[in-house]
């Protein structure tokens, strides 16, 4: 027993000695490459909480107030209907037209969307021109639009091309804290709900969540790439990557023909998302700019388990507890954003080293760090217990209780 405890302590102390403040958020650690940067890490299960993304509906009318949805209960209800369909696509994922052996079907993506505000601008230029910089400037003139994903309703043509009908475009997420947006072109349709608009809306939200097209080479066809979607294109990509395109073609007519019903494809029955695509979206909601639009602080009951020595050199928003095991070490050199109900549990012999990084609450305060008190002959030697270190300016903030001793381990 004594030898085992000394071994644990030695391993932890070695980690403390060699933990050095580097470029705090460089995404090069083995922990990021092999675990937290991978899509499969984020594939949801039955314990995954639903993440709701808050939206602004921003409508551009002509100068006289005509030409688009109106600020009335009836027209707001029509816009809500568009989102009702979109939420249905994301909560009732349709099975694939071209099933791939070994791929689990996931019905619910655990992602939803909510309108937090409706805004109407009488501006003929924004009504008729594809100019996102103008759209954003108008939105920014209203302070309460901040912290939500802007959805612009314009009667302009996509890229000012009058040959285009209903269309959309979106700002993908990045590691930088940018303002994302989504544009729906010509969605009004004289006030009639257009199914093509709902499909476009769902597709563009996929782009906001880091998904790319399956049909034009946007998603990688390199099978050795960590982001290769083998559950979309197959284990080898020679035949089916990228997929074929064609809005009026039938992907159910001939399976394995390279034409599918994937939401990021181009058919008129594009409703399916694969497990890795769903995982990629949830990864974005943890690591990328889209995460700032998630409503409140959803909490998962399944914890993140630190294994071995993990250096967290990435800014992450977590939605669950973090558990550091008996012989495991977590070194934080970047920022960890914790959910309100979440805590970090450090088992006896485990190490938490905040080395120039920061652990803080995402929405408000979080539960804090918990360590287990042991009852054994070595209990008097405090350094044999869990070790919590803040160094090089590292800090633990907004914790309800920075350090809590809980029972016996």
C-alpha positions as CSV (number, residue, x, y, z in Angstrom):
1,X,0.0,0.0,0.0
2,X,2.7,2.5,0.9
3,X,4.6,1.8,-2.3
4,X,1.5,2.4,-4.4
5,X,0.7,5.7,-2.7
6,X,4.3,6.9,-3.0
7,X,4.2,6.0,-6.7
8,X,1.0,8.0,-7.2
9,X,2.6,11.0,-5.3
10,X,5.8,10.8,-7.3
11,X,3.9,10.8,-10.6
12,X,1.9,13.8,-9.6
13,X,4.9,15.7,-8.4
14,X,6.7,15.0,-11.7
15,X,3.8,16.5,-13.5
16,X,4.0,19.6,-11.3
17,X,7.7,20.1,-11.9
18,X,7.5,19.7,-15.7
19,X,4.2,21.6,-16.1
20,X,5.3,24.9,-17.6
21,X,3.3,27.8,-18.9
22,X,3.6,27.8,-22.7
23,X,1.4,29.2,-25.4
24,X,-1.7,28.7,-23.3
25,X,-4.2,27.8,-26.0
26,X,-2.2,26.2,-28.9
27,X,-4.3,23.0,-29.4
28,X,-1.2,20.8,-29.8
29,X,-1.4,18.5,-26.8
30,X,-2.0,14.8,-27.1
31,X,-5.2,15.3,-25.0
32,X,-6.6,17.6,-27.7
33,X,-5.4,15.6,-30.7
34,X,-6.5,12.2,-29.4
35,X,-9.5,13.1,-27.4
36,X,-11.0,16.5,-27.0
37,X,-10.5,17.6,-30.6
38,X,-12.1,14.5,-32.0
39,X,-15.7,14.3,-33.3
40,X,-16.5,10.9,-31.7
41,X,-15.8,12.3,-28.2
42,X,-18.9,14.5,-28.5
43,X,-21.4,12.0,-30.0
44,X,-24.4,12.4,-27.7
45,X,-26.1,9.6,-25.8
46,X,-29.3,9.3,-23.7
47,X,-27.7,11.3,-20.8
48,X,-26.7,14.2,-23.0
49,X,-28.7,17.4,-22.3
50,X,-30.4,19.3,-25.0
51,X,-28.5,22.5,-26.0
52,X,-30.7,25.3,-27.1
53,X,-29.2,28.0,-29.4
54,X,-30.8,31.4,-29.1
55,X,-31.6,33.3,-32.3
56,X,-32.6,36.8,-33.3
57,X,-35.0,37.0,-36.2
58,X,-34.1,40.2,-38.0
59,X,-36.4,41.3,-40.9
60,X,-35.5,43.9,-43.5
61,X,-38.5,45.6,-45.1
62,X,-38.6,48.3,-47.8
63,X,-38.5,51.9,-46.6
64,X,-42.3,52.1,-46.6
65,X,-42.5,48.9,-44.4
66,X,-43.7,46.6,-47.2
67,X,-42.1,43.7,-49.0
68,X,-41.4,41.2,-46.1
69,X,-42.8,39.8,-42.9
70,X,-44.6,42.4,-40.7
71,X,-44.3,43.0,-37.0
72,X,-47.7,41.3,-36.4
73,X,-48.7,38.3,-34.4
74,X,-49.7,36.5,-37.6
75,X,-46.4,37.0,-39.4
76,X,-44.4,36.2,-36.3
77,X,-46.3,32.9,-36.1
78,X,-45.4,32.2,-39.7
79,X,-41.7,32.7,-38.9
80,X,-42.1,30.5,-35.9
81,X,-43.5,27.8,-38.1
82,X,-40.2,27.8,-40.1
83,X,-38.3,27.2,-36.9
84,X,-40.8,24.6,-35.7
85,X,-40.0,22.5,-38.8
86,X,-36.2,23.1,-38.3
87,X,-36.4,21.9,-34.7
88,X,-38.3,18.8,-35.9
89,X,-35.5,18.0,-38.3
90,X,-33.0,18.2,-35.5
91,X,-35.0,16.3,-32.9
92,X,-36.4,13.6,-35.2
93,X,-33.4,12.8,-37.4
94,X,-34.5,10.8,-40.4
95,X,-32.7,7.4,-41.2
96,X,-30.2,7.5,-44.0
97,X,-31.1,6.6,-47.5
98,X,-27.7,4.8,-47.9
99,X,-27.0,3.0,-44.6
100,X,-23.3,2.2,-43.9
101,X,-22.5,-1.0,-42.0
102,X,-21.5,-0.4,-38.4
103,X,-23.0,3.1,-38.1
104,X,-25.4,3.6,-35.3
105,X,-28.6,5.5,-36.1
106,X,-29.2,8.5,-33.7
107,X,-32.7,9.9,-33.7
108,X,-32.2,13.0,-31.7
109,X,-29.3,15.4,-32.2
110,X,-29.9,17.0,-28.8
111,X,-29.7,20.4,-30.4
112,X,-32.6,22.9,-30.6
113,X,-33.2,26.5,-31.5
114,X,-35.2,29.3,-29.9
115,X,-36.2,32.8,-31.0
116,X,-35.2,35.3,-28.3
117,X,-36.2,38.4,-30.2
118,X,-37.8,39.8,-33.4
119,X,-36.5,42.9,-35.0
120,X,-37.8,44.8,-38.0
121,X,-35.9,47.4,-40.0
122,X,-37.3,49.6,-42.7
123,X,-34.3,49.8,-45.0
124,X,-34.7,49.3,-48.7
125,X,-31.0,48.7,-49.2
126,X,-30.9,45.8,-46.8
127,X,-34.1,44.6,-48.2
128,X,-32.7,44.3,-51.7
129,X,-28.9,43.9,-51.5
130,X,-26.8,41.0,-50.3
131,X,-24.6,42.9,-47.9
132,X,-23.9,41.1,-44.6
133,X,-21.7,44.0,-43.3
134,X,-24.8,46.2,-43.5
135,X,-27.0,43.6,-41.9
136,X,-24.6,43.2,-39.0
137,X,-24.3,47.0,-38.5
138,X,-28.1,47.3,-38.3
139,X,-28.3,44.4,-35.8
140,X,-25.5,45.9,-33.7
141,X,-27.5,49.1,-33.3
142,X,-29.8,47.2,-30.9
143,X,-27.7,46.2,-27.8
144,X,-30.1,43.3,-26.8
145,X,-29.3,41.4,-29.9
146,X,-25.9,40.6,-28.5
147,X,-25.2,37.0,-27.4
148,X,-27.6,35.5,-29.9
149,X,-27.2,34.1,-33.4
150,X,-28.5,36.6,-36.0
151,X,-30.9,35.2,-38.6
152,X,-31.4,37.8,-41.3
153,X,-34.5,37.7,-43.5
154,X,-33.9,39.7,-46.7
155,X,-35.7,39.8,-50.0
156,X,-32.3,40.2,-51.7
157,X,-31.0,37.6,-54.1
158,X,-28.1,35.5,-53.1
159,X,-24.9,37.3,-54.2
160,X,-27.3,39.7,-55.9
161,X,-27.9,37.1,-58.6
162,X,-31.5,37.5,-59.8
163,X,-31.4,34.0,-61.2
164,X,-31.4,32.5,-57.7
165,X,-34.6,31.9,-55.7
166,X,-34.7,30.8,-52.1
167,X,-31.2,30.5,-50.7
168,X,-29.0,31.0,-47.7
169,X,-25.5,31.5,-46.4
170,X,-23.9,31.3,-42.9
171,X,-20.7,32.2,-41.0
172,X,-19.1,29.0,-39.8
173,X,-17.7,28.9,-36.3
174,X,-14.0,29.5,-35.4
175,X,-11.7,29.2,-32.4
176,X,-11.9,33.0,-32.2
177,X,-14.8,34.8,-30.6
178,X,-16.5,36.1,-33.7
179,X,-20.1,37.1,-34.3
180,X,-21.8,34.5,-36.5
181,X,-24.8,35.0,-38.7
182,X,-27.2,33.2,-41.0
183,X,-28.9,34.9,-44.0
184,X,-32.2,33.6,-45.6
185,X,-32.6,35.0,-49.0
186,X,-36.2,35.6,-50.3
187,X,-37.9,33.6,-47.6
188,X,-41.1,35.7,-47.5
189,X,-42.8,34.0,-50.5
190,X,-45.7,36.4,-50.2
191,X,-46.3,35.3,-46.7
192,X,-46.7,31.6,-47.5
193,X,-44.6,29.0,-45.7
194,X,-42.1,27.6,-48.2
195,X,-40.8,24.1,-47.5
196,X,-37.6,24.9,-49.4
197,X,-37.0,27.7,-47.0
198,X,-37.3,25.4,-43.9
199,X,-34.8,23.0,-45.5
200,X,-32.5,25.8,-46.4
201,X,-32.8,27.1,-42.8
202,X,-31.9,23.8,-41.3
203,X,-29.0,23.3,-43.7
204,X,-27.5,26.8,-43.0
205,X,-27.7,26.2,-39.2
206,X,-25.6,23.1,-39.9
207,X,-23.0,25.4,-41.3
208,X,-23.2,27.6,-38.2
209,X,-22.5,24.4,-36.2
210,X,-19.3,23.6,-38.3
211,X,-20.8,21.2,-40.8
212,X,-19.8,21.5,-44.5
213,X,-21.3,20.2,-47.7
214,X,-21.1,16.5,-48.5
215,X,-21.4,17.1,-52.2
216,X,-18.7,19.6,-53.2
217,X,-15.6,18.5,-51.4
218,X,-16.0,20.9,-48.5
219,X,-15.9,18.0,-46.0
220,X,-12.6,16.2,-46.4
221,X,-12.3,13.1,-48.5
222,X,-9.0,12.2,-47.0
223,X,-9.6,9.0,-45.0
224,X,-6.5,9.8,-42.9
225,X,-7.9,13.1,-41.7
226,X,-9.2,13.2,-38.2
227,X,-12.4,14.9,-39.5
228,X,-13.1,12.4,-42.2
229,X,-16.7,11.4,-42.0
230,X,-16.4,7.7,-42.6
231,X,-20.0,7.2,-41.4
232,X,-21.2,9.4,-44.3
233,X,-18.8,8.5,-47.1
234,X,-17.7,5.0,-46.1
235,X,-14.4,3.5,-44.8
236,X,-12.8,4.3,-48.2
237,X,-13.7,7.5,-50.1
238,X,-12.9,6.5,-53.7
239,X,-16.5,6.1,-54.8
240,X,-18.7,8.1,-52.6
241,X,-16.7,11.2,-51.6
242,X,-17.9,13.8,-52.4
243,X,-21.5,12.8,-52.8
244,X,-23.5,13.7,-56.0
245,X,-25.8,16.6,-56.1
246,X,-29.2,17.4,-57.5
247,X,-32.2,19.0,-55.8
248,X,-34.8,17.0,-57.7
249,X,-32.9,13.6,-57.8
250,X,-34.2,10.7,-55.6
251,X,-31.6,9.4,-53.2
252,X,-33.8,6.4,-52.2
253,X,-34.1,5.1,-55.8
254,X,-30.7,3.5,-55.9
255,X,-28.7,3.0,-52.7
256,X,-24.9,3.4,-52.8
257,X,-25.1,5.6,-55.9
258,X,-23.4,8.6,-54.2
259,X,-26.7,10.5,-53.9
260,X,-28.0,10.6,-50.3
261,X,-30.5,12.4,-48.1
262,X,-27.9,14.0,-45.9
263,X,-28.9,17.4,-44.5
264,X,-25.7,18.9,-45.8
265,X,-26.3,17.5,-49.3
266,X,-28.4,19.0,-52.0
267,X,-31.5,16.9,-52.5
268,X,-35.1,18.0,-51.6
269,X,-35.3,15.2,-49.0
270,X,-32.1,16.1,-47.1
271,X,-32.9,15.4,-43.5
272,X,-30.3,12.9,-42.2
273,X,-27.3,13.6,-40.0
274,X,-24.7,10.9,-39.1
275,X,-23.3,10.3,-35.6
276,X,-20.0,11.9,-36.5
277,X,-21.8,14.9,-38.0
278,X,-23.8,15.2,-34.8
279,X,-20.6,14.8,-32.7
280,X,-19.0,17.5,-34.8
281,X,-21.8,19.9,-34.0
282,X,-21.5,19.2,-30.3
283,X,-17.7,19.6,-30.5
284,X,-18.4,23.1,-31.9
285,X,-20.7,23.9,-29.0
286,X,-17.8,23.1,-26.7
287,X,-14.8,24.5,-28.5
288,X,-15.9,27.1,-31.1
289,X,-17.6,30.5,-31.3
290,X,-21.1,29.0,-31.7
291,X,-21.0,28.0,-28.1
292,X,-21.7,31.5,-26.8
293,X,-25.2,31.3,-28.2
294,X,-26.2,28.3,-26.1
295,X,-29.0,29.3,-23.7
296,X,-28.2,29.0,-20.0
297,X,-25.9,26.2,-18.8
298,X,-27.1,22.8,-19.8
299,X,-25.7,20.0,-17.6
300,X,-25.0,16.4,-18.5
301,X,-24.9,13.6,-15.9
302,X,-22.1,11.7,-17.6
303,X,-18.8,13.2,-16.4
304,X,-15.6,13.9,-18.4
305,X,-13.0,11.5,-17.1
306,X,-9.4,12.6,-17.2
307,X,-7.1,9.6,-18.0
308,X,-3.3,9.6,-17.4
309,X,-1.7,13.1,-17.7
310,X,-3.8,15.5,-19.8
311,X,-2.7,19.0,-20.7
312,X,-5.7,21.1,-21.6
313,X,-4.3,23.7,-23.9
314,X,-7.6,24.6,-25.4
315,X,-10.5,26.9,-24.4
316,X,-13.5,24.6,-23.8
317,X,-17.0,25.0,-22.6
318,X,-18.0,22.0,-20.6
319,X,-21.5,20.7,-19.8
320,X,-20.7,18.1,-17.1
321,X,-18.5,17.2,-14.1
322,X,-14.8,16.5,-14.6
323,X,-13.4,13.5,-12.7
324,X,-9.7,13.2,-12.2
325,X,-8.8,9.7,-11.2
326,X,-6.4,8.3,-8.5
327,X,-3.3,8.3,-10.7
328,X,-4.4,11.0,-13.2
329,X,-3.4,14.6,-13.7
330,X,-5.1,17.5,-15.4
331,X,-3.0,20.5,-16.4
332,X,-4.9,23.6,-17.4
333,X,-3.0,26.1,-19.5
334,X,-6.0,27.6,-21.2
335,X,-9.6,28.3,-20.1
336,X,-12.2,25.8,-18.8
337,X,-15.7,27.1,-18.6
338,X,-17.9,25.1,-16.2
339,X,-21.7,24.8,-16.1
340,X,-23.5,26.0,-13.0
341,X,-24.2,22.5,-11.6
342,X,-20.8,21.1,-12.5
343,X,-17.9,20.3,-10.3
344,X,-14.3,19.0,-10.6
345,X,-13.8,15.8,-8.6
346,X,-10.2,15.0,-7.7
347,X,-9.8,11.4,-6.4
348,X,-7.1,10.6,-3.9
349,X,-3.7,10.7,-5.6
350,X,-5.1,12.8,-8.4
351,X,-3.7,16.1,-9.5
352,X,-5.3,19.3,-10.7
353,X,-2.7,21.9,-11.9
354,X,-3.9,25.2,-13.1
355,X,-0.7,26.4,-14.9
356,X,-1.3,29.9,-16.3
357,X,-4.8,28.9,-17.3
358,X,-8.2,29.5,-15.7
359,X,-11.2,27.5,-14.5
360,X,-14.3,29.6,-14.3
361,X,-18.1,29.5,-14.4
362,X,-19.7,29.9,-17.8
363,X,-23.0,31.4,-16.8
364,X,-22.5,32.2,-13.1
365,X,-20.9,30.4,-10.2
366,X,-20.1,26.7,-10.5
367,X,-19.9,24.0,-7.7
368,X,-16.1,24.1,-7.4
369,X,-13.4,21.5,-6.7
370,X,-14.1,18.4,-4.6
371,X,-11.4,16.1,-3.1
372,X,-12.0,12.9,-1.2
373,X,-10.6,12.5,2.3
374,X,-9.1,9.1,3.0
375,X,-9.0,7.2,6.2
376,X,-5.7,5.3,6.3
377,X,-2.4,5.3,8.2
378,X,-1.0,7.9,5.8
379,X,-3.8,10.3,6.3
380,X,-1.7,12.6,8.4
381,X,0.6,13.2,5.4
382,X,-1.4,15.8,3.5
383,X,0.8,15.6,0.5
384,X,-0.4,12.1,-0.1
385,X,-3.9,13.4,-0.6
386,X,-5.3,15.0,-3.8
387,X,-3.1,17.8,-5.0
388,X,-4.5,21.1,-6.2
389,X,-1.9,23.6,-7.6
390,X,-2.3,27.1,-9.1
391,X,0.9,28.4,-10.7
392,X,2.2,30.9,-13.2
393,X,-0.9,33.1,-12.7
394,X,-3.3,30.2,-13.0
395,X,-6.6,30.6,-11.1
396,X,-9.8,29.0,-10.1
397,X,-12.7,31.5,-10.2
398,X,-16.4,31.8,-9.6
399,X,-16.5,28.6,-7.6
400,X,-19.1,28.4,-4.9
401,X,-16.6,26.4,-2.9
402,X,-13.1,26.5,-4.2
403,X,-12.1,23.3,-2.3
404,X,-14.5,20.9,-0.6
405,X,-13.6,17.7,1.3
406,X,-16.3,15.1,0.7
407,X,-16.5,12.0,2.8
408,X,-14.1,9.1,2.4
409,X,-12.6,7.6,-0.8
